[in-house]
Amino acid sequence: MWIWFILTSVIISLLVMLFSGSLQIKRNMHADVPLDEFKAHMDERIPALMKLYGIPGCNIALVQDNEIVWTEDYGYADVASGRALTVDTIMSVQSITKSVTAWGVMRLGEKGLIDLDAPVSQYLKSWQFPLTDYPAKKITVRQLLSHTSGMPLGDFANIYSPGEAMPSNRDVMTGEAVLMREPGTGFSYSNTGYNLLEILIEDVTGQSFSEYMRREVLLPLGMESAAFDIDKAVTPYPPTGYNLRGEPVPVYLYPSKASGGLFATACDIARFATAGMKENPVLSIESIDRMYQPESRKIGIYSLIFEAYGFGHFIEKLPNGMLSVSHGGQGNGIMTHLQAVPEAGDAIVLLTNSQRSWPFIACVLSDWAQWRGFPSVGMGRIIWGHFGLCVVIGMLFSASLLVIFGPVLTFYQQKRTGFRLLRISAASILLGILIWCACQKYLFIASVFPILSVWLGGSVFVFSIVLLLSAALPEWPGKKYML
């Protein structure tokens, strides 16, 4: 029975890989080939992956030896109108914003205007924490930067069209900034925590967050297209986003800017990455190194990809021993990623207008890492997860066949109530989970595996129906095939 099950699972897994396009996602890229050869590889690879995952548009920028060596655009900013994406199109970078905001906060520290270990409440003049079960006055600037303040994730679905009236960040924070745990007791990724840093910057400087960041960070680093405030007249207009179902999502803004409100070109973000590798007019090398130091090593689900979180950056040690810092961004219809290896002077920026881009980003990052001789980055584990999920799907389909035709029916066909109830209960639970998943607007597994999640749902559905039928039919047809 086990030999039959294993062989069937392997065969079905390979078929799933073939028909889902999974065999296209893993390719070997030779290290240190000329840039032109790598660009030619990407010109073939990126459109193929975009077609596979249904991604309308992507902008890429490469940094090599501390210099931007390549930027390119692929696909559409808006499918319906046929508007092409260009390298000059500003895009929502989502949570890459946190890395930029961290620079703004560290800039205040270098000027002596704040102390990272001081309670943030002592700098807040125009806003105060709402009532909470934990001591909010213990929260420090350091804890907000490193997601260890105990603040909640926040409502990232609170969005508005450009030009539409929206609440202030302070009003939003009064409703959201309620502590979930004691400050400093653990890592919990929080948009709310970074949006509190927005209030900190405004109260300390007397400037709006957008104005301060533009004067003190964006313009000095040459990020001239980057902005936190946009209107409908901006040209070229940011691209339409596309959600997990491929439905268009019009351009939107958040009331709070510091956690995910930046719009920029891939080249802007590449300039930001290069600034973190050398002398620059905003921060000292010491401050940059401090941001890249692990502040929290127990980072929950993020530990599947990264090793730690510093100030505004995820941190990992590559197979060649080098330190890599990165941050991704995800919003409704948008997915982005920045990965840098400061010691090597290398970085890559990927901005897409699709929420189906996680495996796409993982594939491009893996090719880039092999080319630069790293030879892999943590995001590449998504590829191995992709193959692992194919095996799970193969096992579920194989188990369905086993129930129908296999020797396991020796037990299943016993007219004992316990076995029938067990099958009915298991099938009911699985079908209930499928129905719940189908009703959700967002599923993590569907975001990471946009194609295979459909195959997984199908395999679970088939297995559930087979279990129900095997329990309901007194004489199961598979009996005659029993060994």
C-alpha positions as CSV (number, residue, x, y, z in Angstrom):
1,M,0.0,0.0,0.0
2,W,2.7,2.5,1.0
3,I,4.8,1.8,-2.2
4,W,1.7,2.3,-4.3
5,F,0.9,5.5,-2.4
6,I,4.4,6.9,-2.8
7,L,4.7,6.1,-6.5
8,T,1.3,7.6,-7.2
9,S,2.1,10.8,-5.2
10,V,5.4,11.3,-7.0
11,I,3.7,10.9,-10.4
12,I,0.8,13.2,-9.6
13,S,3.2,15.8,-8.0
14,L,5.2,15.9,-11.2
15,L,2.0,16.4,-13.2
16,V,0.9,19.2,-11.0
17,M,4.3,20.8,-11.4
18,L,4.0,20.5,-15.2
19,F,0.5,21.8,-15.6
20,S,0.8,24.6,-13.0
21,G,3.9,25.9,-14.6
22,S,6.0,25.1,-11.6
23,L,8.8,23.6,-13.7
24,Q,9.4,27.1,-15.1
25,I,10.2,28.8,-11.8
26,K,13.6,27.2,-11.1
27,R,16.5,28.0,-13.4
28,N,20.3,28.1,-12.9
29,M,22.0,31.4,-13.5
30,H,25.8,31.4,-13.9
31,A,27.7,33.7,-11.5
32,D,29.5,36.7,-12.8
33,V,28.4,36.6,-16.4
34,P,28.6,40.1,-18.0
35,L,25.8,42.5,-17.2
36,D,24.5,42.5,-20.8
37,E,24.1,38.7,-20.6
38,F,22.2,39.0,-17.3
39,K,19.9,41.7,-18.8
40,A,19.2,39.5,-21.8
41,H,18.3,36.7,-19.4
42,M,15.9,39.0,-17.5
43,D,14.4,40.3,-20.7
44,E,13.3,36.7,-21.4
45,R,12.7,35.5,-17.9
46,I,10.6,38.4,-16.5
47,P,7.9,38.5,-19.2
48,A,7.6,34.7,-19.0
49,L,7.1,34.8,-15.2
50,M,4.7,37.7,-15.6
51,K,2.6,35.8,-18.0
52,L,2.7,32.7,-15.8
53,Y,1.4,34.6,-12.7
54,G,-0.8,37.1,-14.4
55,I,1.2,40.2,-13.5
56,P,0.5,43.2,-15.7
57,G,3.5,45.4,-15.0
58,C,7.0,45.4,-13.3
59,N,9.8,47.9,-12.9
60,I,13.3,46.7,-12.0
61,A,16.5,48.5,-11.0
62,L,19.9,47.0,-10.4
63,V,22.8,48.3,-8.3
64,Q,26.3,47.0,-8.8
65,D,29.5,48.3,-7.2
66,N,27.4,51.0,-5.5
67,E,26.1,52.4,-8.8
68,I,22.8,52.0,-10.6
69,V,23.6,50.0,-13.7
70,W,20.2,49.1,-15.1
71,T,16.6,50.1,-15.0
72,E,13.8,48.5,-17.1
73,D,10.1,48.5,-17.4
74,Y,7.9,45.6,-18.4
75,G,4.2,45.4,-19.2
76,Y,1.3,47.7,-18.4
77,A,0.4,50.4,-15.9
78,D,-3.3,49.8,-16.9
79,V,-4.5,46.9,-18.8
80,A,-7.9,48.2,-19.9
81,S,-6.5,51.4,-21.5
82,G,-3.3,49.7,-22.7
83,R,-1.2,52.3,-20.9
84,A,2.4,51.1,-20.8
85,L,4.5,51.1,-17.6
86,T,7.6,53.2,-17.9
87,V,10.7,53.6,-15.7
88,D,9.6,57.1,-14.9
89,T,6.2,55.9,-13.5
90,I,6.0,56.4,-9.8
91,M,4.5,53.4,-8.0
92,S,3.3,52.7,-4.5
93,V,6.2,51.0,-2.7
94,Q,4.1,50.1,0.3
95,S,6.1,48.9,3.3
96,I,9.5,49.7,1.7
97,T,8.4,53.1,3.1
98,K,9.3,51.9,6.6
99,S,13.0,51.7,5.6
100,V,12.8,55.3,4.4
101,T,11.0,56.4,7.5
102,A,13.6,54.8,9.7
103,W,16.2,57.1,8.0
104,G,14.1,60.1,8.8
105,V,13.9,59.1,12.5
106,M,17.7,58.3,12.7
107,R,18.3,61.8,11.1
108,L,16.5,63.3,14.2
109,G,18.8,61.3,16.4
110,E,21.9,62.5,14.7
111,K,20.7,66.1,15.2
112,G,20.3,65.4,18.9
113,L,16.5,66.1,18.7
114,I,15.5,62.6,20.0
115,D,16.9,59.8,22.1
116,L,16.1,56.4,20.7
117,D,15.8,54.9,24.2
118,A,13.6,57.7,25.6
119,P,9.8,57.2,26.0
120,V,8.2,58.4,22.7
121,S,5.5,60.1,24.8
122,Q,7.9,62.8,25.9
123,Y,8.1,64.0,22.3
124,L,4.4,63.9,21.5
125,K,2.9,67.3,21.9
126,S,-0.2,67.2,19.8
127,W,-1.5,63.7,20.5
128,Q,-1.7,61.2,23.4
129,F,-2.2,57.5,23.7
130,P,-5.7,56.2,24.1
131,L,-6.6,54.1,27.2
132,T,-4.9,50.7,27.2
133,D,-4.3,47.8,29.5
134,Y,-0.5,48.2,29.2
135,P,1.8,51.1,30.1
136,A,2.0,53.1,26.8
137,K,4.4,55.6,28.4
138,K,7.1,52.9,28.4
139,I,7.2,52.7,24.6
140,T,10.5,54.0,23.3
141,V,11.5,55.2,19.8
142,R,13.7,52.1,19.5
143,Q,10.8,49.8,20.1
144,L,8.7,51.6,17.4
145,L,11.5,51.3,14.9
146,S,12.0,47.6,15.6
147,H,8.4,46.5,15.9
148,T,8.8,45.6,19.6
149,S,6.5,48.2,21.1
150,G,3.5,45.9,21.5
151,M,1.4,47.9,19.0
152,P,-1.1,46.1,16.7
153,L,-0.7,45.6,12.9
154,G,-3.2,48.3,12.1
155,D,-6.0,48.6,9.5
156,F,-4.3,48.6,6.1
157,A,-7.7,48.4,4.4
158,N,-8.4,52.0,5.4
159,I,-7.7,53.6,2.0
160,Y,-8.9,56.7,0.0
161,S,-8.7,58.0,-3.6
162,P,-6.4,60.9,-4.4
163,G,-8.2,64.1,-3.6
164,E,-10.8,62.4,-1.4
165,A,-11.3,63.7,2.1
166,M,-9.8,61.4,4.7
167,P,-9.2,61.4,8.5
168,S,-5.9,62.7,9.9
169,N,-3.2,60.3,11.0
170,R,-3.8,61.4,14.6
171,D,-7.5,60.5,14.4
172,V,-6.6,57.1,13.0
173,M,-4.0,56.5,15.7
174,T,-6.4,57.4,18.4
175,G,-8.5,54.4,17.3
176,E,-5.6,52.0,16.5
177,A,-2.8,52.7,18.9
178,V,-4.0,50.3,21.6
179,L,-1.3,48.0,23.0
180,M,-1.6,44.3,22.5
181,R,1.2,43.4,24.9
182,E,3.7,44.9,27.3
183,P,6.2,47.1,25.4
184,G,9.6,45.5,24.7
185,T,8.4,41.9,25.3
186,G,8.5,40.6,21.7
187,F,8.4,41.3,18.0
188,S,5.0,42.1,16.4
189,Y,5.0,43.7,12.9
190,S,3.1,46.9,13.2
191,N,2.1,49.6,10.7
192,T,0.6,51.5,13.6
193,G,4.0,51.7,15.3
194,Y,5.5,53.4,12.3
195,N,2.6,55.7,11.9
196,L,3.2,56.9,15.5
197,L,6.7,57.8,14.3
198,E,5.0,60.0,11.7
199,I,3.5,62.0,14.6
200,L,6.8,62.0,16.4
201,I,8.6,63.6,13.4
202,E,5.9,66.2,13.0
203,D,5.8,67.2,16.7
204,V,9.6,67.4,17.0
205,T,10.2,69.3,13.8
206,G,7.1,71.4,13.5
207,Q,6.8,70.3,9.8
208,S,4.5,68.0,8.1
209,F,5.8,64.5,7.7
210,S,5.8,64.8,3.9
211,E,7.7,68.1,4.0
212,Y,10.3,66.9,6.5
213,M,11.0,63.6,4.6
214,R,11.3,65.4,1.3
215,R,13.7,68.1,2.6
216,E,15.8,65.9,4.9
217,V,15.8,62.5,3.2
218,L,14.3,62.2,-0.3
219,L,15.9,65.2,-2.1
220,P,19.4,64.9,-0.5
221,L,19.5,61.3,-1.7
222,G,18.5,62.2,-5.2
223,M,15.0,60.6,-4.9
224,E,13.5,63.5,-6.8
225,S,10.4,61.7,-8.1
226,A,9.5,60.2,-4.7
227,A,6.6,61.8,-2.8
228,F,4.1,61.0,0.0
229,D,1.5,63.4,-1.5
230,I,0.1,62.9,-5.0
231,D,-2.9,64.2,-6.9
232,K,-4.8,63.2,-10.0
233,A,-2.7,65.5,-12.1
234,V,0.6,63.8,-11.5
235,T,2.3,62.6,-14.8
236,P,2.9,59.8,-15.4
237,Y,0.1,58.6,-13.2
238,P,0.8,55.6,-10.9
239,P,-0.4,52.3,-12.3
240,T,-3.6,50.6,-11.5
241,G,-3.1,47.7,-9.1
242,Y,-4.5,44.2,-9.6
243,N,-5.6,42.0,-6.7
244,L,-5.3,38.2,-6.2
245,R,-8.2,37.6,-8.5
246,G,-6.7,39.9,-11.2
247,E,-9.4,42.6,-10.6
248,P,-8.3,46.2,-11.1
249,V,-7.6,48.3,-8.0
250,P,-7.6,52.1,-8.6
251,V,-4.8,54.2,-7.1
252,Y,-5.3,54.9,-3.4
253,L,-3.8,56.6,-0.5
254,Y,-3.5,55.9,3.2
255,P,-4.4,58.5,5.9
256,S,-1.1,57.6,7.6
257,K,2.0,57.8,5.5
258,A,5.1,56.6,7.4
259,S,4.3,52.8,7.2
260,G,3.4,52.5,3.5
261,G,2.5,55.8,1.9
262,L,5.6,56.5,-0.3
263,F,5.3,56.7,-4.1
264,A,8.6,56.4,-6.0
265,T,10.2,55.0,-9.1
266,A,12.4,51.9,-9.0
267,C,15.4,54.2,-9.7
268,D,14.5,56.3,-6.6
269,I,14.5,53.2,-4.4
270,A,17.8,52.1,-6.0
271,R,19.3,55.5,-5.1
272,F,18.1,54.9,-1.5
273,A,19.8,51.5,-1.5
274,T,23.1,52.9,-2.8
275,A,23.0,55.6,-0.1
276,G,23.1,52.8,2.5
277,M,26.4,51.5,1.1
278,K,28.5,54.6,1.2
279,E,29.0,58.2,2.4
280,N,25.8,60.2,1.9
281,P,24.5,63.6,3.0
282,V,21.8,62.3,5.3
283,L,23.2,59.7,7.7
284,S,26.6,58.7,9.0
285,I,27.9,55.2,8.3
286,E,27.6,54.6,12.1
287,S,23.8,55.3,12.0
288,I,23.4,53.1,8.9
289,D,25.3,50.3,10.5
290,R,23.1,50.7,13.6
291,M,19.9,50.2,11.5
292,Y,21.4,47.0,10.1
293,Q,22.0,45.5,13.5
294,P,19.6,42.8,14.7
295,E,17.2,44.3,17.2
296,S,14.9,41.3,17.4
297,R,15.7,37.7,16.3
298,K,12.4,36.1,17.2
299,I,10.3,37.5,14.4
300,G,7.5,35.0,14.1
301,I,6.4,33.8,10.6
302,Y,9.0,36.2,9.1
303,S,11.7,33.9,10.4
304,L,10.8,31.5,7.6
305,I,12.6,34.0,5.3
306,F,14.7,36.3,7.4
307,E,16.9,36.0,10.5
308,A,16.1,39.3,12.3
309,Y,14.7,42.8,12.2
310,G,16.7,45.9,12.8
311,F,15.5,49.5,12.3
312,G,13.2,49.5,9.2
313,H,15.0,46.5,7.7
314,F,14.8,42.7,7.7
315,I,18.2,41.1,8.1
316,E,19.7,37.9,6.9
317,K,23.1,36.3,6.6
318,L,23.7,34.9,3.1
319,P,25.5,31.6,2.3
320,N,28.7,33.4,1.5
321,G,28.7,35.1,5.0
322,M,27.7,38.5,3.8
323,L,24.9,40.6,5.5
324,S,21.8,41.3,3.5
325,V,19.1,43.8,4.3
326,S,15.7,44.0,2.7
327,H,12.1,45.0,3.0
328,G,9.1,44.1,1.0
329,G,5.8,45.8,0.5
330,Q,2.3,44.5,-0.1
331,G,-1.0,46.3,-0.4
332,N,-4.2,45.7,-2.3
333,G,-3.1,45.2,-5.9
334,I,0.6,46.0,-5.2
335,M,3.7,44.1,-4.3
336,T,7.3,45.3,-4.1
337,H,10.7,44.3,-2.8
338,L,14.1,45.9,-2.1
339,Q,17.1,43.7,-1.4
340,A,20.7,45.0,-0.7
341,V,24.0,43.5,0.1
342,P,25.9,46.6,1.4
343,E,29.3,44.9,1.7
344,A,29.2,43.8,-2.0
345,G,27.7,47.1,-3.2
346,D,24.8,45.1,-4.8
347,A,21.0,45.8,-4.7
348,I,17.9,45.0,-6.6
349,V,14.5,46.7,-6.6
350,L,11.3,45.2,-7.9
351,L,8.0,47.1,-8.1
352,T,4.9,45.4,-9.5
353,N,1.2,46.3,-9.8
354,S,-0.1,42.8,-8.9
355,Q,-0.7,41.1,-5.6
356,R,0.2,37.8,-7.2
357,S,3.9,38.7,-7.4
358,W,5.4,36.9,-4.4
359,P,6.7,33.8,-6.3
360,F,7.6,36.1,-9.2
361,I,9.8,38.2,-6.9
362,A,11.3,35.1,-5.4
363,C,12.3,33.7,-8.8
364,V,13.9,37.0,-9.9
365,L,15.7,37.4,-6.6
366,S,17.1,33.9,-6.9
367,D,18.4,34.5,-10.4
368,W,20.0,37.8,-9.2
369,A,21.6,36.1,-6.2
370,Q,23.1,33.4,-8.3
371,W,24.4,35.9,-10.8
372,R,26.1,37.9,-8.0
373,G,27.5,34.7,-6.4
374,F,25.6,34.9,-3.0
375,P,24.2,32.2,-4.1
376,S,20.7,32.5,-2.6
377,V,18.5,34.8,-0.5
378,G,15.8,34.0,2.0
379,M,13.0,34.8,-0.3
380,G,14.2,32.0,-2.5
381,R,12.7,29.6,0.0
382,I,9.3,30.4,-1.5
383,I,10.5,28.4,-4.5
384,W,11.2,25.4,-2.4
385,G,7.9,25.9,-0.7
386,H,6.3,25.9,-4.1
387,F,7.7,22.4,-4.9
388,G,6.8,21.2,-1.4
389,L,3.2,22.3,-1.9
390,C,3.1,20.4,-5.2
391,V,4.1,17.3,-3.2
392,V,1.2,17.9,-0.7
393,I,-1.2,18.3,-3.6
394,G,0.1,15.1,-5.2
395,M,-0.4,13.3,-1.8
396,L,-4.0,14.5,-1.5
397,F,-4.9,13.3,-4.9
398,S,-3.1,10.1,-4.4
399,A,-4.9,9.6,-1.0
400,S,-8.2,10.1,-2.9
401,L,-7.3,7.3,-5.3
402,L,-6.2,5.1,-2.4
403,V,-9.6,5.5,-0.8
404,I,-11.4,4.7,-4.0
405,F,-9.3,1.7,-5.2
406,G,-6.7,0.9,-2.5
407,P,-6.3,-1.7,0.2
408,V,-7.2,1.0,2.8
409,L,-10.8,0.0,2.1
410,T,-10.2,-3.1,4.1
411,F,-10.7,-0.8,7.1
412,Y,-13.0,1.8,5.5
413,Q,-15.7,-0.7,4.4
414,Q,-16.2,-2.1,7.8
415,K,-19.7,-1.4,8.9
416,R,-18.6,0.3,12.1
417,T,-20.1,3.6,13.0
418,G,-16.8,5.0,14.3
419,F,-15.0,4.9,10.9
420,R,-18.0,6.4,9.1
421,L,-18.3,9.2,11.5
422,L,-14.6,9.9,11.3
423,R,-14.7,10.2,7.5
424,I,-17.8,12.3,7.6
425,S,-16.3,14.6,10.3
426,A,-13.0,15.0,8.5
427,A,-14.7,15.8,5.2
428,S,-17.1,18.2,6.8
429,I,-14.2,20.1,8.5
430,L,-12.2,20.2,5.3
431,L,-15.2,21.5,3.3
432,G,-15.9,24.1,6.0
433,I,-12.4,25.4,5.7
434,L,-12.6,25.6,1.9
435,I,-15.9,27.6,2.2
436,W,-14.3,29.9,4.7
437,C,-11.3,30.4,2.5
438,A,-13.5,31.2,-0.5
439,C,-15.3,33.9,1.5
440,Q,-12.0,35.7,2.4
441,K,-10.9,38.8,0.5
442,Y,-7.3,38.0,1.3
443,L,-5.5,34.7,2.1
444,F,-1.8,34.5,2.9
445,I,-1.3,31.2,1.1
446,A,-3.1,32.5,-2.0
447,S,-0.7,35.5,-2.0
448,V,2.4,33.4,-1.7
449,F,1.2,30.6,-4.0
450,P,-1.4,32.3,-6.3
451,I,-1.6,29.3,-8.8
452,L,-0.9,26.4,-6.5
453,S,-3.5,27.6,-3.9
454,V,-6.2,26.8,-6.5
455,W,-4.7,23.4,-7.1
456,L,-4.6,22.8,-3.3
457,G,-8.2,23.8,-2.9
458,G,-9.2,21.5,-5.7
459,S,-7.2,18.6,-4.2
460,V,-8.8,19.1,-0.7
461,F,-12.3,19.3,-2.3
462,V,-11.8,16.1,-4.2
463,F,-10.4,14.3,-1.1
464,S,-13.4,15.5,1.0
465,I,-16.0,14.4,-1.6
466,V,-14.3,11.0,-1.8
467,L,-14.4,10.6,1.9
468,L,-18.1,11.5,2.0
469,L,-19.0,9.1,-0.8
470,S,-17.0,6.3,0.8
471,A,-19.0,6.7,4.0
472,A,-22.3,7.1,2.3
473,L,-22.2,4.2,-0.2
474,P,-22.8,0.8,1.4
475,E,-21.0,-1.0,-1.4
476,W,-18.0,1.1,-2.5
477,P,-17.1,0.3,-6.2
478,G,-13.4,0.2,-5.3
479,K,-13.9,-3.1,-3.3
480,K,-13.4,-5.2,-6.4
481,Y,-9.9,-3.7,-6.8
482,M,-8.8,-4.5,-3.3
483,L,-5.8,-6.7,-3.0
